[in-house]
């Protein structure tokens, strides 16, 4: 019991030494933002980072966490704006180049997942712009001495997503073909000729 009372006394003394309001300081909030990102909580990290930036608009560390959190929350427009600001500040920042590449293939995958991708021209445009941005980061990384292999990995991921778009185009053409070739009772017609056309569509290059 005496030991517990002593510990309590020490705790109260230490607590009294903590400067009033330090828990609300930008430094404290920055630390909380960092912890939140490491723990996989981008929502909380984003809130803390924005709070820091309101007090310190030029805080690069807070802007970095903000951009990363926005990307993980698929807030693509906001994330790209934050990451571009960081690159403007430091074009040689390898970490941000990686984040921009991550933004690119995340945006590409997200765009491809849209059910109306083949009907919405804006989605195709978004896909192409993201792909261009991704290759730009890969080219930059390839020009640096220690990141050539990483650049090839990024290019491989971009090619994989690009092949996914190509397959969507092929399937779309096959779907249109099958929709055209039906009997009066809507029963699909199968024939060697149709199958040959499907094979040719699958071999198409865009």
TAQUIMO-V159509 format. One record per backbone hydrogen bond with DSSP energy under -0.5 kcal/mol. NH is the residue of the N-H (numbers start at 1). CO is the residue of the C=O. If there is no record, write none. Layout:
BEGIN
nh=[NH;NH]
co=[CO;CO]
END
This chain:
BEGIN
nh=[5;6;7;8;9;10;11;12;13;14;15;16;17;17;18;18;22;24;25;29;30;31;32;33;34;35;36;37;38;39;40;41;45;46;47;48;49;50;51;52;53;54;55;55;56;59;60;63;64;65;66;67;68;69;70;71;72;73;74;75;76;79;80;81;82;83;84;85;86;87;88;89;90;93;94;97;98;99;100;101;102;103;104;105;106;107;108;109;110;111;112;113;114;117;119;120;121;123;124;125;126;127;128;129;130;131;132;133;134;135;136;137;138;139;140;141;142;143;143;144;147;151;152;153;154;155;156;157;158;159;160;161;162;163;164;165;166;167;168;169;170;171;172;173;174;175;176;177;178;179;180;181;182;183;186;188;189;195;196;197;198;199;200;201;202;203;204]
co=[1;2;3;4;5;6;7;8;9;10;11;12;13;14;14;15;19;21;22;25;26;27;28;29;30;31;32;33;34;35;37;36;41;42;43;44;45;46;47;48;49;50;51;52;52;56;58;59;60;61;62;63;64;65;66;67;68;69;71;70;74;75;76;77;78;79;80;81;82;83;84;85;86;90;92;93;94;95;96;97;98;99;100;101;102;103;104;105;106;107;108;109;111;114;116;116;119;120;120;121;122;123;124;125;126;127;128;129;130;131;132;133;134;135;136;137;138;139;140;141;144;147;148;149;150;151;152;153;154;155;156;157;158;159;160;161;162;163;164;165;166;167;168;169;170;171;172;173;174;175;176;177;180;187;183;186;181;191;192;193;194;195;196;197;198;199;201]
END
